[in-house]
């Protein structure tokens, strides 16, 4: 796979754009005339019309969904004005982009750039349709978790622009004080408030919902997969051993045969409605649920999820970003567009305004964090871990969800259910 570099220095960008402007050498680039050659041609005087012309020609095709198209269009207009490169935006349903990208890029079709989610990365890489990038020092301007999410096998793939995760959503009227740091303290507070439920969480009914419960699991030191020092994931299961069994026991103790704090009767709709009706002061939810609560007249704020196992509760973090096609004939132009026209505070703010999510660029995230809900989700995400984008993740969910559901319902002993889950996952991955 070609390794494309995102050039950061403006001078380097100009050189690259000039190289992409057409010509007769082997790479299709025209060599800039030397001073001697210019003198021999008699072109001693600068040509104002030429000097003021755009620096390059060519075109880019970008796939983007309806929500984010206006913000990308603004960056594209500036790019065209300054470089002469035309940009075609193709609006697509976000749900269709991954499949279409996987299908079209190998045939030489598809876009130069597409918007997408970081957990697509494993399949994009295995199918050879996405190129690695190098943000250089600009990477330091983004939240660590955003860079980790788009890192695979030590290389960065894509430009992150937004984050999302669940957090601890609190009913401010019922619970005016910040959420306690531990789960047990939060439950004590919730019981003292006197609502019918001290806390509610989506369990996705009898299917199980390891995603929503994940922050509690990581607080026991039991991540789904082991991470490398750079944040990328190995395919080694991390939720075995004592830490995993302790989490499983905790689920059982608080399940339907224990304290009853967790129930397989709760779906996302039921959990959200219980909270919206004022029947619980605390819930774990994502940004997608806030409108439901506000529309119900609930004043909410968001806090980091409290620890149940003594370590930091790290929820899954999803990252939205832009990917460069591995088959792009305009990879250098694509790199310049993303680095110099999208990876800017102005463009990142425009993307946030068009489709409100937590900005991945730290300065912009802080700029919009005056809203306590945004600030709370940002804090939760900063504690979090990117959802694994490795292909093996797809083989984990069914076994993982089922084990948690069985433990919470009381239909299986915690340790036995967890051991079976680990064996089933290992067998699936080994197969």
VEXDREN-2710 file (C-alpha; in Angstrom, 1 decimal):
% VEXDREN-2710
k/r/px/py/pz
1/UNK/0.0/0.0/0.0
2/UNK/1.3/3.4/-0.8
3/UNK/2.3/5.5/2.2
4/UNK/1.1/9.1/1.7
5/UNK/2.4/11.9/3.8
6/UNK/0.3/14.8/4.9
7/UNK/2.7/17.7/4.3
8/UNK/2.3/20.5/6.9
9/UNK/4.7/23.2/6.0
10/UNK/3.2/25.8/3.6
11/UNK/6.3/25.8/1.4
12/UNK/6.2/22.0/1.1
13/UNK/2.5/22.2/0.2
14/UNK/3.2/24.7/-2.6
15/UNK/6.0/22.4/-3.9
16/UNK/3.7/19.4/-3.9
17/UNK/0.9/21.3/-5.5
18/UNK/3.2/22.5/-8.2
19/UNK/4.3/18.9/-8.8
20/UNK/0.7/17.9/-9.2
21/UNK/0.0/20.5/-11.8
22/UNK/0.7/18.5/-14.9
23/UNK/3.8/18.0/-17.1
24/UNK/5.9/15.5/-19.0
25/UNK/8.1/13.7/-16.4
26/UNK/7.5/10.1/-15.3
27/UNK/5.4/11.2/-12.4
28/UNK/3.3/13.6/-14.5
29/UNK/4.9/16.6/-12.8
30/UNK/6.4/19.6/-14.5
31/UNK/9.8/20.7/-13.2
32/UNK/10.1/24.3/-12.2
33/UNK/12.4/26.3/-14.5
34/UNK/15.8/27.2/-13.0
35/UNK/17.0/30.8/-12.9
36/UNK/19.3/30.1/-15.9
37/UNK/16.5/28.6/-17.9
38/UNK/14.3/31.6/-17.2
39/UNK/17.1/33.9/-18.2
40/UNK/17.6/32.0/-21.5
41/UNK/13.9/32.2/-22.3
42/UNK/14.0/36.0/-21.8
43/UNK/11.4/35.9/-19.0
44/UNK/13.3/38.3/-16.7
45/UNK/10.2/40.2/-15.7
46/UNK/7.6/38.7/-13.4
47/UNK/4.3/38.0/-15.0
48/UNK/1.7/39.5/-12.5
49/UNK/-1.1/37.5/-14.1
50/UNK/0.8/34.2/-13.8
51/UNK/2.1/34.9/-10.3
52/UNK/-1.4/35.6/-9.0
53/UNK/-2.9/32.5/-10.6
54/UNK/-3.8/29.5/-8.5
55/UNK/-0.8/27.3/-7.7
56/UNK/-2.2/24.0/-9.0
57/UNK/-4.8/22.4/-11.2
58/UNK/-6.7/19.1/-10.8
59/UNK/-9.7/17.9/-8.9
60/UNK/-10.8/16.1/-5.7
61/UNK/-13.9/14.1/-5.1
62/UNK/-15.1/13.9/-1.5
63/UNK/-17.9/11.8/-0.1
64/UNK/-19.8/13.5/2.7
65/UNK/-23.2/13.2/4.4
66/UNK/-25.9/15.8/4.4
67/UNK/-25.1/17.1/7.9
68/UNK/-21.4/17.8/7.3
69/UNK/-21.6/18.9/3.7
70/UNK/-21.9/22.7/4.3
71/UNK/-18.8/22.8/6.5
72/UNK/-16.8/20.7/4.1
73/UNK/-18.0/22.9/1.2
74/UNK/-16.7/26.0/3.0
75/UNK/-13.2/24.5/3.3
76/UNK/-13.4/23.2/-0.3
77/UNK/-14.3/26.7/-1.6
78/UNK/-11.2/28.2/0.1
79/UNK/-9.0/25.4/-1.2
80/UNK/-10.2/26.0/-4.8
81/UNK/-9.8/29.8/-4.5
82/UNK/-6.2/29.4/-3.3
83/UNK/-5.0/26.4/-5.4
84/UNK/-7.2/26.2/-8.4
85/UNK/-8.1/22.6/-7.6
86/UNK/-11.7/21.9/-8.1
87/UNK/-13.5/19.9/-5.4
88/UNK/-16.6/17.8/-6.1
89/UNK/-18.7/17.0/-3.0
90/UNK/-20.8/13.9/-3.4
91/UNK/-23.6/13.7/-0.8
92/UNK/-24.2/10.2/0.5
93/UNK/-26.2/8.6/3.3
94/UNK/-23.7/8.0/6.1
95/UNK/-24.9/4.4/6.5
96/UNK/-24.0/3.6/2.9
97/UNK/-20.5/5.1/2.8
98/UNK/-18.4/2.2/4.3
99/UNK/-19.9/-0.5/2.0
100/UNK/-19.7/1.7/-1.1
101/UNK/-16.1/2.7/-0.3
102/UNK/-15.1/-0.9/0.2
103/UNK/-16.8/-1.8/-3.1
104/UNK/-15.6/1.0/-5.3
105/UNK/-12.0/1.9/-4.3
106/UNK/-10.6/-1.5/-5.5
107/UNK/-12.0/-0.9/-8.9
108/UNK/-10.4/2.5/-9.2
109/UNK/-13.6/4.3/-8.6
110/UNK/-14.8/6.0/-5.5
111/UNK/-13.6/9.3/-3.9
112/UNK/-10.2/10.7/-3.0
113/UNK/-11.5/11.5/0.5
114/UNK/-14.4/10.2/2.5
115/UNK/-15.9/11.0/5.9
116/UNK/-16.2/8.0/8.1
117/UNK/-16.0/6.4/11.6
118/UNK/-12.9/5.1/13.2
119/UNK/-14.2/1.6/13.9
120/UNK/-14.4/1.0/10.1
121/UNK/-10.6/1.1/10.0
122/UNK/-9.9/-2.6/10.4
123/UNK/-12.0/-3.6/7.4
124/UNK/-10.7/-0.6/5.4
125/UNK/-7.1/-1.6/6.0
126/UNK/-7.6/-5.4/5.4
127/UNK/-9.2/-4.6/2.1
128/UNK/-6.4/-2.2/1.1
129/UNK/-8.7/0.8/0.4
130/UNK/-7.3/3.4/2.9
131/UNK/-3.9/5.1/3.0
132/UNK/-1.8/6.0/6.0
133/UNK/-1.2/9.7/6.8
134/UNK/1.4/11.7/8.8
135/UNK/0.1/14.7/10.6
136/UNK/3.5/15.5/12.1
137/UNK/3.4/18.1/14.9
138/UNK/-0.3/18.8/14.1
139/UNK/-1.2/15.6/15.8
140/UNK/-0.4/17.2/19.1
141/UNK/-3.3/19.6/18.5
142/UNK/-5.8/16.8/18.8
143/UNK/-7.1/14.8/21.8
144/UNK/-5.0/11.8/22.5
145/UNK/-7.9/9.4/22.2
146/UNK/-8.7/10.7/18.7
147/UNK/-5.2/10.0/17.5
148/UNK/-5.3/6.6/19.2
149/UNK/-8.5/5.7/17.5
150/UNK/-7.2/6.2/14.0
151/UNK/-3.9/4.5/14.8
152/UNK/-3.5/0.9/13.5
153/UNK/-0.4/-1.2/13.9
154/UNK/1.6/2.0/14.7
155/UNK/0.5/4.1/11.8
156/UNK/-2.1/6.8/11.6
157/UNK/-4.9/6.5/9.1
158/UNK/-7.1/9.6/8.7
159/UNK/-7.7/13.0/10.1
160/UNK/-9.9/13.0/13.2
161/UNK/-12.5/15.7/13.7
162/UNK/-15.1/14.7/16.3
163/UNK/-15.5/12.4/19.4
164/UNK/-18.5/10.9/21.1
165/UNK/-18.9/8.7/24.2
166/UNK/-21.4/8.0/26.9
167/UNK/-21.2/9.8/30.2
168/UNK/-23.0/9.9/33.5
169/UNK/-26.0/12.1/32.9
170/UNK/-27.4/13.7/36.0
171/UNK/-30.8/15.3/36.8
172/UNK/-29.7/18.7/38.2
173/UNK/-32.9/19.3/40.1
174/UNK/-32.8/15.9/41.9
175/UNK/-29.0/15.7/42.2
176/UNK/-27.5/19.3/42.2
177/UNK/-24.1/18.1/43.4
178/UNK/-21.4/16.6/41.1
179/UNK/-21.7/12.8/40.8
180/UNK/-19.5/11.0/43.4
181/UNK/-16.3/9.4/42.2
182/UNK/-17.4/5.8/43.0
183/UNK/-20.4/3.8/41.9
184/UNK/-21.3/2.8/45.5
185/UNK/-21.3/6.5/46.6
186/UNK/-23.5/7.4/43.6
187/UNK/-26.0/4.7/44.5
188/UNK/-26.1/5.9/48.1
189/UNK/-26.8/9.4/46.9
190/UNK/-29.5/8.1/44.6
191/UNK/-31.2/6.1/47.3
192/UNK/-31.1/9.1/49.6
193/UNK/-32.9/11.2/47.0
194/UNK/-35.8/8.9/47.3
195/UNK/-36.8/8.3/43.6
196/UNK/-38.1/4.9/42.6
197/UNK/-34.7/4.1/41.1
198/UNK/-31.4/5.4/42.3
199/UNK/-29.9/4.8/38.9
200/UNK/-30.9/3.4/35.5
201/UNK/-28.8/2.0/32.6
202/UNK/-29.7/0.5/29.3
203/UNK/-29.1/-3.3/29.2
204/UNK/-30.6/-3.7/25.7
205/UNK/-33.1/-6.1/27.1
206/UNK/-32.1/-9.8/27.1
207/UNK/-29.5/-9.1/24.3
208/UNK/-27.1/-7.4/26.6
209/UNK/-25.2/-4.1/26.1
210/UNK/-21.5/-4.4/26.8
211/UNK/-21.0/-1.0/25.1
212/UNK/-22.9/1.0/27.7
213/UNK/-21.5/-1.0/30.6
214/UNK/-17.9/-0.8/29.3
215/UNK/-16.7/2.1/31.6
216/UNK/-17.6/0.0/34.6
217/UNK/-15.8/-3.0/33.2
218/UNK/-12.6/-1.0/32.6
219/UNK/-12.7/0.4/36.1
220/UNK/-11.9/-3.2/37.1
221/UNK/-8.9/-3.2/34.8
222/UNK/-10.5/-5.6/32.3
223/UNK/-10.3/-4.0/28.8
224/UNK/-11.8/-5.9/25.9
225/UNK/-8.4/-6.1/24.1
226/UNK/-4.9/-5.2/25.3
227/UNK/-3.6/-1.9/24.0
228/UNK/-0.1/-1.0/22.8
229/UNK/1.8/1.9/24.3
230/UNK/0.6/4.1/21.4
231/UNK/-3.0/3.3/22.1
232/UNK/-3.5/0.9/19.2
233/UNK/-5.0/-2.5/20.0
234/UNK/-3.5/-5.9/19.9
235/UNK/-5.8/-8.9/19.3
236/UNK/-5.0/-10.3/22.8
237/UNK/-8.1/-10.5/25.0
238/UNK/-7.7/-8.3/28.0
239/UNK/-10.8/-9.2/30.0
240/UNK/-9.8/-12.5/31.3
241/UNK/-8.1/-13.3/34.6
242/UNK/-9.0/-12.0/38.1
243/UNK/-10.0/-8.5/36.9
244/UNK/-12.6/-9.9/34.4
245/UNK/-14.0/-12.3/37.0
246/UNK/-14.3/-9.5/39.6
247/UNK/-16.3/-7.5/37.1
248/UNK/-18.6/-10.5/36.3
249/UNK/-19.2/-11.0/40.1
250/UNK/-20.0/-7.3/40.4
251/UNK/-22.6/-7.6/37.6
252/UNK/-24.2/-10.6/39.3
253/UNK/-24.3/-8.9/42.7
254/UNK/-26.1/-6.0/41.3
255/UNK/-28.3/-7.9/38.9
256/UNK/-31.8/-9.2/39.2
257/UNK/-30.9/-11.9/41.7
258/UNK/-28.9/-9.3/43.7
259/UNK/-29.5/-5.7/44.5
260/UNK/-31.6/-5.3/41.3
261/UNK/-29.7/-2.2/40.2
262/UNK/-29.4/-3.8/36.7
263/UNK/-32.2/-5.4/34.8
264/UNK/-32.6/-7.2/31.5
265/UNK/-36.1/-5.6/31.4
266/UNK/-34.4/-2.3/30.5
267/UNK/-34.0/-1.4/26.9
268/UNK/-32.6/2.0/25.8
269/UNK/-36.1/3.4/25.4
270/UNK/-37.2/2.2/28.8
271/UNK/-34.0/3.5/30.5
272/UNK/-34.3/6.9/28.8
273/UNK/-38.0/7.1/29.7
274/UNK/-37.4/6.3/33.3
275/UNK/-34.8/9.1/33.5
276/UNK/-37.0/11.5/31.5
277/UNK/-39.9/10.9/33.9
278/UNK/-37.7/11.8/36.8
279/UNK/-37.7/8.3/38.3
280/UNK/-33.9/8.2/38.6
281/UNK/-31.4/11.0/39.2
282/UNK/-28.6/9.3/37.3
283/UNK/-28.1/7.3/34.1
284/UNK/-25.4/6.4/31.6
285/UNK/-26.2/7.8/28.2
286/UNK/-24.7/9.4/25.1
287/UNK/-25.3/12.8/23.4
288/UNK/-28.0/11.2/21.3
289/UNK/-30.3/11.0/24.4
290/UNK/-30.0/14.5/25.6
291/UNK/-32.7/15.9/23.4
292/UNK/-35.2/13.4/24.8
293/UNK/-34.4/14.5/28.4
294/UNK/-34.5/18.2/27.6
295/UNK/-37.8/17.8/25.7
296/UNK/-39.2/16.2/28.8
297/UNK/-38.2/19.3/30.8
298/UNK/-35.3/17.8/32.6
299/UNK/-32.3/20.0/33.3
300/UNK/-29.3/17.8/32.8
301/UNK/-25.5/18.0/33.1
302/UNK/-22.9/15.3/32.4
303/UNK/-20.1/14.0/34.6
304/UNK/-17.4/11.4/34.2
305/UNK/-18.7/7.9/34.9
306/UNK/-17.9/6.8/38.5
307/UNK/-15.5/3.9/39.2
308/UNK/-16.9/0.6/40.3
309/UNK/-13.7/-1.3/40.5
310/UNK/-11.2/1.2/41.8
311/UNK/-9.6/2.2/38.5
312/UNK/-10.6/5.0/36.0
313/UNK/-13.9/4.2/34.3
314/UNK/-13.0/4.5/30.6
315/UNK/-16.0/4.4/28.3
316/UNK/-15.7/3.6/24.6
317/UNK/-15.0/6.6/22.5
318/UNK/-16.1/6.8/18.9
319/UNK/-14.2/9.1/16.5
320/UNK/-15.3/10.6/13.3
321/UNK/-12.7/11.5/10.7
322/UNK/-11.7/11.8/7.1
323/UNK/-9.9/8.9/5.2
324/UNK/-7.8/9.1/2.0
325/UNK/-8.4/6.5/-0.6
326/UNK/-5.4/4.1/-1.2
327/UNK/-6.2/4.3/-5.0
328/UNK/-6.4/8.1/-5.2
329/UNK/-4.6/9.6/-8.2
330/UNK/-4.6/12.9/-6.2
331/UNK/-3.3/11.8/-2.9
332/UNK/-1.0/14.8/-2.4
333/UNK/-3.8/17.2/-3.1
334/UNK/-6.0/15.3/-0.7
335/UNK/-3.4/15.5/1.9
336/UNK/-2.9/19.2/1.5
337/UNK/-6.7/19.8/1.6
338/UNK/-7.1/17.9/4.9
339/UNK/-4.0/19.2/6.6
340/UNK/-4.2/22.9/5.6
341/UNK/-7.9/23.5/5.1
342/UNK/-9.7/21.0/7.3
343/UNK/-7.3/20.6/10.2
344/UNK/-7.8/24.3/11.2
345/UNK/-9.7/25.7/14.2
346/UNK/-12.1/27.5/11.8
347/UNK/-13.0/24.3/9.8
348/UNK/-13.2/22.2/13.0
349/UNK/-15.6/24.7/14.5
350/UNK/-17.7/24.8/11.3
351/UNK/-17.9/21.0/11.4
352/UNK/-19.1/21.2/15.0
353/UNK/-21.7/23.8/14.2
354/UNK/-23.0/21.8/11.3
355/UNK/-23.2/18.5/13.2
356/UNK/-22.7/19.1/17.0
357/UNK/-20.2/16.5/18.3
358/UNK/-17.2/17.0/20.6
359/UNK/-14.4/18.5/18.4
360/UNK/-11.3/16.3/18.2
361/UNK/-9.1/19.4/18.0
362/UNK/-8.4/20.3/21.7
363/UNK/-8.5/24.1/21.4
364/UNK/-11.9/23.9/19.6
365/UNK/-13.2/21.4/22.1
366/UNK/-12.4/23.8/24.9
367/UNK/-13.9/26.7/23.0
368/UNK/-17.3/24.9/22.8
369/UNK/-17.1/23.5/26.4
370/UNK/-18.9/26.5/27.9
371/UNK/-22.0/24.3/27.6
372/UNK/-21.9/22.0/30.7
373/UNK/-23.3/19.1/28.7
374/UNK/-20.5/19.4/26.1
375/UNK/-17.9/19.9/28.8
376/UNK/-19.1/16.8/30.6
377/UNK/-19.0/14.5/27.5
378/UNK/-15.6/15.9/26.7
379/UNK/-14.4/15.0/30.2
380/UNK/-15.9/11.5/29.9
381/UNK/-14.2/11.0/26.5
382/UNK/-10.9/12.2/27.8
383/UNK/-11.1/9.4/30.4
384/UNK/-12.1/7.0/27.7
385/UNK/-10.6/4.5/25.3
386/UNK/-11.3/4.3/21.5
387/UNK/-13.5/1.5/20.5
388/UNK/-11.2/-1.1/18.9
389/UNK/-11.1/-0.9/15.2
390/UNK/-9.3/-4.2/14.7
391/UNK/-11.3/-6.8/12.7
392/UNK/-11.4/-9.2/15.7
393/UNK/-13.8/-6.8/17.4
394/UNK/-16.7/-7.9/15.2
395/UNK/-16.3/-11.4/16.7
396/UNK/-16.6/-10.3/20.3
397/UNK/-19.9/-8.6/20.6
398/UNK/-22.3/-11.5/20.4
399/UNK/-20.5/-13.6/23.1
400/UNK/-19.8/-10.6/25.3
401/UNK/-23.3/-9.2/25.3
402/UNK/-24.8/-12.6/25.9
403/UNK/-22.6/-13.3/28.9
404/UNK/-23.5/-10.0/30.5
405/UNK/-27.2/-10.5/29.9
406/UNK/-27.1/-14.0/31.5
407/UNK/-25.2/-12.8/34.5
408/UNK/-27.5/-9.8/35.1
409/UNK/-30.6/-11.9/34.7
410/UNK/-29.3/-14.4/37.1
411/UNK/-29.7/-17.3/34.6
412/UNK/-25.9/-18.1/34.8
413/UNK/-23.3/-18.0/37.5
414/UNK/-20.9/-15.0/36.9
415/UNK/-17.6/-16.9/36.8
416/UNK/-19.0/-19.7/34.7
417/UNK/-20.6/-17.4/32.2
418/UNK/-17.5/-15.3/31.9
419/UNK/-15.3/-18.4/31.4
420/UNK/-17.6/-19.6/28.7
421/UNK/-17.6/-16.2/27.0
422/UNK/-13.8/-16.1/27.0
423/UNK/-13.6/-19.7/25.6
424/UNK/-16.2/-18.9/22.9
425/UNK/-14.3/-15.7/21.9
426/UNK/-11.0/-17.4/21.7
427/UNK/-12.5/-20.2/19.6
428/UNK/-14.0/-17.7/17.3
429/UNK/-10.8/-15.7/16.9
430/UNK/-8.8/-18.9/16.5
431/UNK/-11.1/-20.1/13.8
END
